Amino acid sequence: MRPLKEPGNLILRLLIIILFVFILPVSAQQIEKVPVQLKIKDLQGRELSPFEPDGARASVFIFLMKDCPISNRYAPEIMRIAREYQTKRIRFYLVYVDDVRGLEKHLQEYGLADLPAIFDDQRLLVKATGVQTAPESAVIGDKGEILYRGRIDNLFAAMGKPRRQVTEHDLRDALDAIIDGRPIRTPRTTAIGCFISMEN
């Protein structure tokens, strides 16, 4: 008759399995970061270092196209989020990726003129953050890490298919987690909108 295994050995084996299956893969994941030293000019020609924290908890980059209907529909919500979180040391930038012509007019018409705007003609910010869609948001931490990337919320179920009511506020949830010092529950989501071409 084979002797029963000691409980201590069984527990040790279970701990080893947990280590290799759950803990090591998470710790081995590479943290995405942006080049903090990157410089770019805003619409007024002023040189910015948008990835430098400058006292902010985090910086939010919202990528837009002025001719994208989904981008334009989000303008009121973008301003609501910015006004609420700017008081909590969260910085905001609008990043346009289509055509520089008419941008100042677009900012005025859609009530976005109070936020700093950048025309990313060389796709420097697009490449650094990894966004692919407008509108899409990227939240950068004070050490240059990409804390969140994805949709603003789940207003659109698919292209041309808006929901009657928003049920998931992804960007707001991410910012609340940063402010509270909690992990972001869903740090990557899929944005629905207009595809960002890498060619201007």
Steps between C-alpha positions, in 0.01 A plus 500: 500500500640841392541754781277807491671819380571753769266805491799734504636361171160538334471862609852573374417355160184708476694816583754422228222449245338832596837674469567377147146522366381830643771713657800467268312573176359822647835621630666418170264719300679803362361835609430722199662841527520814290812708428468759778748731326285532185427858392224619267337832414141600570275681254649835603854380427603472864733212579357251748638205693162329544630179658683678783277488810564859615321433829204315347387158619446397139451645154209410273543511123177483301552434131246658267412556136291804419324319213420188707135500617576284805781734607271800472224330695736456794591869525255584784606197706868578445447847645298365793778256587772763460324755720439242772849351512719801432430607857646166615841551338416319178625674185325483161612535139302474179696340218373549145618254238322590177545849351635818653270718291197617693615367837458830683147530361423142601616561857270801525197334338516192723580680824850355533700823484580501874726195466854504356498355148777338298511410131695175483603523136799268542301254713750533784234475769309231312812280481603572860163411650394223261153637428329397176160666504334838539364562751737307725661598829842426644583572864867547580631474856760722665777255409401474135307173531184449292248445778193481278431488127164461331148631473351785699192295581274240339260740327557320170447126475634509141549749219172685453335316790478722808347364817203670657692536824867483598562222753881494516704815561846362427704821495334637811550168679870502410547856626314425824730202558810713442377767741413240765829313456326182383587272206298575188255214459505504119813682377437423131172524311408511132394840368235526228536780249705610201826322419813713538719477192875514559529719191396861514 
